[in-house]
Amino acid sequence: MSDLGPVAWPPEPIRTERLVLRAPEAQDRAAFIELLASPEVHTYLGGPRPRADLEREMPGTPERWPGSFVVDLDGAMIGQILLRRATEHRRPAATGKADLGYLFLPRAWGFGYAAEACTAALDWFDGALPGEPVVLTTQTANAASMRLAAKLGFTEIERFQAWDAEQWLGLRPTVAPLA
C-alpha cells in the first residue's frame, strides 16, 4: 500500500453529526496502542500485535500520512479510517485503486460510527480525487464489515481465499467529477 497521490494533507478536520475526522495527534497514542493490540478488533485481521512491542515502537505522535484519519468522538479517538493506494494487492482487480479500511475500538461498535465516519472519508476522497474507484476487502465471516460494505455502496467483485479464510472484495462505483 502507498499514498494516495496528489492530495493536500492533512485536510481541515471533517465534521459529521457526531464525529470529527482529523490527523493523528500525540494524545491519540494510547488509543492507537489499544486499537492495534485488541484481540476483538483483530479477530478477522490476523490477530493483534503485542502491546509491549507497540509501546516500544509507537512514536510519541502517531505517524501522519495521506489517507489516515483518526475518528474522534467528543475529543477522544475511537477509531481510524484508512484510504491507501493498493499498489500490490492480492487481487488484480484491486491493484492501483484506493483501498478503504477501518478499525474501531470495541466500545464504539454498534452505534453507527463506522458508517458515519466512512461516509465522511469517502465524501472527502471524492472531492480530493474525483472519479477514482475505491475497493474494500473483508473476510466473509465478518458479518458487521460485510453489512457496512453494503451500506457504503460496495458491490462484490470476487471472493478469494487468503490468510486461511474466505475474503470478499468489493468495489464502490466511481463518482463522476463535476464539470
C-alpha positions as CSV (number, residue, x, y, z in Angstrom):
1,M,0.0,0.0,0.0
2,S,1.2,3.5,-0.7
3,D,-0.1,7.0,-0.5
4,L,-3.0,8.4,-2.5
5,G,-1.1,10.7,-4.7
6,P,-1.7,14.5,-5.2
7,V,-3.8,15.4,-2.2
8,A,-3.3,18.2,0.3
9,W,-2.7,16.6,3.7
10,P,-3.9,16.9,6.3
11,P,-7.2,18.4,5.3
12,E,-9.2,20.6,7.6
13,P,-10.9,18.4,10.2
14,I,-14.0,16.8,8.7
15,R,-17.1,17.2,11.0
16,T,-20.1,14.9,10.9
17,E,-23.2,15.0,13.1
18,R,-21.3,13.2,15.9
19,L,-17.7,12.8,14.9
20,V,-14.6,14.6,13.7
21,L,-12.1,13.0,11.3
22,R,-8.7,14.5,11.7
23,A,-5.0,13.8,11.5
24,P,-3.4,11.9,14.4
25,E,-2.1,13.8,17.4
26,A,0.1,12.9,20.4
27,Q,-3.0,12.5,22.6
28,D,-4.0,9.5,20.4
29,R,-1.0,7.3,21.1
30,A,-2.7,5.3,23.9
31,A,-5.8,4.7,21.8
32,F,-3.7,3.6,18.8
33,I,-2.0,1.1,21.0
34,E,-5.3,-0.2,22.4
35,L,-6.7,-0.5,18.8
36,L,-3.7,-2.4,17.4
37,A,-3.4,-4.7,20.5
38,S,-7.1,-5.5,20.7
39,P,-7.9,-9.2,20.1
40,E,-11.6,-8.2,19.3
41,V,-10.6,-5.6,16.7
42,H,-8.1,-8.0,15.0
43,T,-10.3,-11.2,15.0
44,Y,-10.5,-11.0,11.2
45,L,-7.2,-9.3,10.6
46,G,-4.7,-11.9,11.6
47,G,-4.6,-11.2,15.3
48,P,-3.4,-8.3,17.5
49,R,0.1,-7.0,17.8
50,P,1.8,-7.5,21.2
51,R,1.2,-4.5,23.4
52,A,4.8,-4.4,24.6
53,D,6.0,-4.1,21.0
54,L,3.5,-1.3,20.3
55,E,4.5,0.6,23.4
56,R,8.2,0.3,22.4
57,E,7.7,1.1,18.6
58,M,4.9,3.6,18.5
59,P,6.2,7.2,18.2
60,G,5.0,9.9,20.6
61,T,2.8,11.3,17.9
62,P,1.4,8.5,15.7
63,E,2.5,8.8,12.1
64,R,0.6,11.1,9.8
65,W,0.2,10.1,6.2
66,P,-2.3,11.0,3.5
67,G,-5.5,8.9,3.9
68,S,-5.1,8.1,7.6
69,F,-7.9,9.7,9.6
70,V,-8.4,9.5,13.4
71,V,-12.1,9.2,14.2
72,D,-12.7,11.4,17.2
73,L,-15.9,11.3,19.4
74,D,-16.1,14.1,22.0
75,G,-12.4,14.8,21.9
76,A,-11.2,11.1,22.1
77,M,-10.1,8.7,19.4
78,I,-12.5,5.8,18.9
79,G,-11.1,4.5,15.6
80,Q,-9.2,5.0,12.4
81,I,-10.2,5.3,8.7
82,L,-7.6,4.4,6.2
83,L,-7.6,5.2,2.5
84,R,-4.5,3.9,0.7
85,R,-3.5,3.1,-2.8
86,A,-3.5,-0.7,-3.4
87,T,-0.3,-0.9,-5.3
88,E,0.4,-4.6,-4.5
89,H,-3.0,-6.2,-3.8
90,R,-3.6,-9.9,-3.8
91,R,-6.3,-9.4,-6.4
92,P,-5.6,-7.8,-9.8
93,A,-9.0,-6.1,-9.8
94,A,-7.9,-4.0,-6.8
95,T,-4.4,-3.1,-7.9
96,G,-3.9,0.7,-8.3
97,K,-7.2,1.6,-6.7
98,A,-7.8,3.3,-3.4
99,D,-8.5,0.8,-0.6
100,L,-10.8,1.7,2.3
101,G,-10.0,0.2,5.7
102,Y,-11.4,0.9,9.2
103,L,-10.7,0.0,12.7
104,F,-12.8,0.9,15.7
105,L,-12.4,0.2,19.4
106,P,-14.9,-2.3,20.7
107,R,-16.6,0.2,22.9
108,A,-17.6,2.2,19.8
109,W,-19.2,-0.8,18.0
110,G,-22.9,-0.8,17.3
111,F,-23.6,2.9,17.3
112,G,-23.2,3.6,13.5
113,Y,-19.9,5.4,14.0
114,A,-18.1,3.4,11.3
115,A,-20.8,4.1,8.7
116,E,-20.8,7.8,9.6
117,A,-17.0,8.1,9.5
118,C,-16.5,6.0,6.4
119,T,-19.2,8.0,4.5
120,A,-17.4,11.3,5.5
121,A,-14.0,9.9,4.5
122,L,-15.4,8.7,1.1
123,D,-17.0,12.1,0.5
124,W,-13.6,13.8,1.2
125,F,-11.9,11.3,-1.2
126,D,-14.5,12.0,-3.9
127,G,-13.7,15.7,-3.6
128,A,-9.9,15.2,-3.4
129,L,-9.7,12.6,-6.2
130,P,-12.9,12.8,-8.2
131,G,-13.7,9.8,-10.4
132,E,-11.3,7.4,-8.6
133,P,-12.6,4.0,-7.7
134,V,-12.4,2.6,-4.2
135,V,-12.1,-1.1,-3.1
136,L,-12.7,-2.8,0.2
137,T,-11.6,-6.2,1.3
138,T,-13.0,-8.1,4.3
139,Q,-13.5,-11.6,5.5
140,T,-16.9,-13.0,4.6
141,A,-17.1,-14.3,8.2
142,N,-17.0,-10.6,9.4
143,A,-20.7,-10.0,9.2
144,A,-20.6,-6.5,10.6
145,S,-18.0,-5.5,8.0
146,M,-20.0,-7.1,5.2
147,R,-23.1,-5.1,6.3
148,L,-21.0,-1.9,6.4
149,A,-19.6,-2.5,2.9
150,A,-23.1,-2.9,1.5
151,K,-24.4,0.2,3.3
152,L,-21.5,2.2,1.8
153,G,-22.4,1.1,-1.7
154,F,-19.7,-1.5,-2.3
155,T,-20.6,-4.4,-4.6
156,E,-18.9,-7.7,-4.8
157,I,-16.2,-8.2,-7.5
158,E,-15.0,-11.5,-6.3
159,R,-14.3,-13.8,-3.4
160,F,-11.0,-15.5,-2.8
161,Q,-9.0,-17.4,-0.2
162,A,-6.3,-15.7,1.8
163,W,-4.9,-16.0,5.3
164,D,-6.8,-19.3,5.7
165,A,-10.2,-17.6,5.2
166,E,-12.6,-16.6,2.5
167,Q,-12.2,-12.9,1.6
168,W,-14.7,-10.6,-0.1
169,L,-13.5,-7.9,-2.5
170,G,-16.0,-5.1,-3.2
171,L,-15.9,-2.0,-5.5
172,R,-17.6,1.3,-4.9
173,P,-19.0,2.9,-8.0
174,T,-17.0,6.0,-9.0
175,V,-18.4,9.5,-8.6
176,A,-18.0,11.5,-11.8
177,P,-16.1,14.7,-11.4
178,L,-18.2,17.9,-11.6
179,A,-17.7,19.6,-14.9
